[in-house]
Amino acid sequence: MKAARRFASAFGAVWALALFLPACGPRVATPQVDDSDYVFPEIKRGEMTSRDEKTLRRGWEDILAGQTARAEQAVGKLATSRPDLAPARVVLGFAALRANRLKDSAAIFSAVVSAQPNDVAALVGLASVKRKQGLLDQALPLYLRAERLRPKDAALSRRASEVKLAVAEAAIAQAGALSAEGRKGEAIVMLQRAIEVAPELSPVRLELADLLVEAGRRTEALSVLGAAQDADRNIALRIASIRFEDGDLDGAEMALRRGLKDVAEDPEGAALLARIKDRRASLALPEPLRAIGDAPRITRAELAALVVERVEALKSRPPAARNEVASDLSRTWARPQVLRALELGLMDVYPNHTFQPSGVVRRGELAVVAARVLDLVGWGRSNGAAPKDMSPSHLQYSSVVRVVGAGVMQNAASGAFEPWRMVTGAEAKTVVEALTRLSAQR
């Protein structure tokens, strides 16, 4: 189903572009023939007499009007008398094309292109024959070559784009069917083909990258995305996402900032950037804290370390006027962080002079620590809703009201704060991140 949705999305983008293309051309009355398929040959100065040129142009008008026999008769005589006259042979090629004698037309145009590779009219004529024969893969390179030689020809550009889309659409359709059958490798080949003929179609590029990632070919996926011709938001996000998943945080952030005009104004970009920064912060933490977000509960030592390491504003704070000594820190990895937390007055030792680093933290204690951080960084007081399960005489009441008011912690839907409930690693991490944001604003 996922693959089907992805390919449906790519089809939508292709069709949207296809519907847009006709609007790019000038609005004219219904022509007798499509002007993108019939291009009058270029006549070089001194290449023919004015009389021969008139013969050639009358023959061209006959072709456009459908009078191919009359055109071939007149221009044929000219071509016979001047075998080296490429414009006459090109017009004869178009006469055969108009008469639907595709084999004859292809032979004439192929001969001219072989002798003069940059003859735009012959290139378009041969491309038109190939298109009518259903050989779009062969027609497209000819159209593109002609378009490069005549970049300001709107009709020619429109036809080249239409054929390009048709080739890409066929490849996407086949890739979608292959992917649905589990033939991912063949689907990848088909999408690679689509990219070759239509490199500007970002949806195709994204689908190919996704299949390559699924196949474990992540480096190739990044190469496909990085080869996009124009800046594209979705491609930038996908590159950043892959690099983030691969642990390349600098590369992920660089991709975001290069591909998005303003990362902060883009919800997906901002969310990914926040994850990048969070990953950096996690990697900077001591090893025991790196997976703290998945822990079912958090200890006092872990809380002390998390607050001291993550709240940047605390690192420059001088010690509080306290001199508490804990007698049970020799075996904990977090001894330096616990000592700093005690030094700042963020946490307390018990009456028996133990810190109990492995003790479980509950919401009430977390509220006390969070309130003390707010005091240290100078965050203004704004009392929140009073918890329904705590009276003003509760030792942790004022801290709870303070942190709820600051938006660092919340009461439950029932209005209770539940100070007795054990704190998970994810909850502790969320609270500390909130403290980090608020302290950065001071």
Beta strands, then each sheet from edge to edge (+ up, - down):
end
